[in-house]
Amino acid sequence: QVRLVESGGGLVQAGGSLRLSCAASGSIFSMNVMGWYRQAPGKQRELVAYMSSLGGTNYADSVKGRFTISRDNAKNTVWLQMNSLKPEDTAVYYCRLFQNPYEYWGQGTQVTVSA
């Protein structure tokens, strides 16, 4: 069993910053990918950023230069530093762990950016 626990969401004004964290526990493989997705009301869930256990990263174009993903493999934890937030970043943010062939999702944390 794998459990993902997210924290760090909240309400912030446009231009502000938030830092999300996601801690994984349970049977975690050494090779995996951890990342963040988000889902705004009425929209499909979309990739925000992910980072492999080897350090490779990928970002959605909409967040490049503003968001930074990082992780600590020893702690099975991933963070998402979100700067220069915009109202369009408002969504529920979900942590995802992929370790072939399994994937796991966190419960989601709400991020609301006011204009």
N, C-alpha and C positions, 0 to 999 in steps of 0.2 A: 504494500500500500504506500502511496505517495500522497503527501498533503502539501498544499501551497497556501501560505498565509501572507496576504498583502496588507500593506498599511501605507499611510501618508497622503491619502487623498484629502480633498477639502475644497473650500471656497477661496478664491483669490481674484484680485483685480487684474485686468489686462496689463501685461508688462511684468507681472510678478513671477515668482518661482515656486515650485513645489518639488519635493523629492519623494518618489514612490519606492517602496522596498517590497521584496518578495522572498520569503524564506521557505525553502523546500525541505521536507523531512521524509524519512522512510527509506525505501530501497532506491537509492540514487546511483545511476551508473556514472563511471568516471567520464565517459564521453556523452555529452548531451548539449542541447541548445536551450537556453532560457531566454524568454523575451516577453514583450508587452504588446498587447493588442488593445484596441478600444472600439467601443460601439456607442454611437450617438443615437438619440431617439429617431426612429424611423429609418435608420441606415444600417447597412451591413457591418459586421465586425471587420476591422481592418488592422493590418500590421502597423505597429509604431516602430519597433526596433527589436532586434534580437542579437544575442551574442553567444557564440559557441564556447565550450569549455577550453578550446584552444586559443580563444581570443578574437576570432573573426567576428565582425559586426556587419549589420545591415540596417539601414534606416529608411523610413518612408521619406519621400521627397519633401513632404509638407513639414517635416520636423527637423530636417538636416540643418545644422548650424545652431539649433535652439535646444535640442534634447541630447543628452549623453547617457548611454547605457554603460554600466560597469557591473562587475561581479567578483565574488570571492568564492573560488571553487571549494576551498576548505570548509566554508560555512554554508555552501549551497544556497547562496543568497545573491540576488540580482537587484540592482538599483536603477532607477530612471530619474535623472536630474532634468527637470523641465524648466527652462528659462524663457523669458520673453513670451509668456503665455498669451494666447489669443482667445477670444470668445469661441472660435471654431474648434478649439481644443477641448471644449466641454464634452464629456463622455464618461461612460464607465470604462475604467481601465482594468484589463485582465492580464494576469501573469500566466504564462504558458511554459511548460517544461516538455520538451520532446527528447525521448531517449528511445531510439529505434527498437521495436516498432510502436512504442507506447507514447501517448501524449496525455498531459494532465493540465487542468485549468484551475486557477484560483477562483474565489467567489466574486471578485471584482471590487473595485474601490471607485467611488464617484469623484470626479474632478469637475469643478464648475468654475468657469472663468467669466467674471462679470465685465461688461464694457465700461 
